[in-house]
Amino acid sequence: MSENQKVSIHTEGTPNPNALKFVLDKIILESGSANFPDKKSSSNSPLAQKLFELPSVIEVFFGRDFITISKTSDSSWDSIYDSLLKIINSHFESGEPIILKSETVTAKGSNEIEQKIHEILDSQIRPAVASDGGDVIFDSYTDGVLKLHLQGSCSSCPSSIMTLKIGIESMLKKAIPELKEVISV
């Protein structure tokens, strides 16, 4: 998206008290997500770089039509909320791209079990996690152990382990008997 536009934004809380989801009235990523777990990782995103200029911002995550911003636990949303909105609005009005280059990973599994894992992640789990301002990314599957990356509001959420074990692991184990464990990496 590179045209100069006003954007309408509303915010939603997430299960993580230190993450807030800024929902936009437009699609900002056609597919996938983009996670910037720190300022150093944001070199290919002008918007993430601007958001990291606020000392309280510790992670920026882009979904299809939302931005999840995580802050330090010792800062308050009241102290940074207006600045975050101003940065986001100014960025869209400037016409600058959100991401300069995109790294897309299209591997969907090398065997039947991995393909089934990807299918369940994409159709059921990722949409549910996105509604909370995060994402779950496949890392690897070896000897019954599935490794996932939790991103956005999920990466530092106090309830992420419960979500992983009770929600994701139990759902996948029902569909894939070979699965022994799901862990976050």
C-alpha positions, 0 to 999 in steps of 0.5 A, a space after each residue: 500500500 503506497 497511496 496517500 490515504 486517511 485510515 480509520 483505526 479502532 483499538 481492541 484489547 488483547 489477552 496480553 495486557 502489554 499488547 494492543 491491537 490497532 484495527 485498520 479499515 484497510 488491508 495492509 498485508 495481502 497474505 501472512 504477517 510481519 513480526 518485528 520483535 525489536 527495533 533492530 529487526 525493523 530495518 525493512 519497515 518504515 512504519 515499525 521503525 517509527 513506532 520503535 522511536 517511542 521508548 516504551 514500544 518493544 514489539 510491532 506486529 502486522 497482520 492482514 488489517 491490523 497492527 499489534 503493538 507491545 509495550 514495556 510493562 512499566 509504561 501505561 497505554 495512556 502515556 503512549 496511545 495518542 503518540 501511537 495513533 499519530 505515528 500510524 496516521 502520519 505514516 499512511 498519509 505520507 504514502 510510504 510503504 509499510 514494508 520495503 521488501 517481503 520475505 514470503 515462506 511458502 513451504 507447506 510441509 514435506 510430508 503428510 503430517 506436516 501438511 495436515 498441521 499446516 492445514 489446521 494452523 491456516 484454517 482454524 488456529 491462525 485466524 483465532 490467534 489473529 483475532 487476539 492480535 497475534 500469529 502462530 508460525 510453523 517452525 518444525 515437526 520432528 519425532 512427534 514434537 511440533 515447534 511453533 513461533 508465537 508472534 504479536 500479542 501472543 509472544 509475551 502474553 501471560 496466558 500464551 502457554 495455556 493457549 499453546 497447550 490447552 488450545 493448540 496442542 489439544 486441537 492438533 492432537 485430536 486430528 493428528 495422533 502422531 503428535 506428542 507435544 507442541 512447544 514454543 520456540 
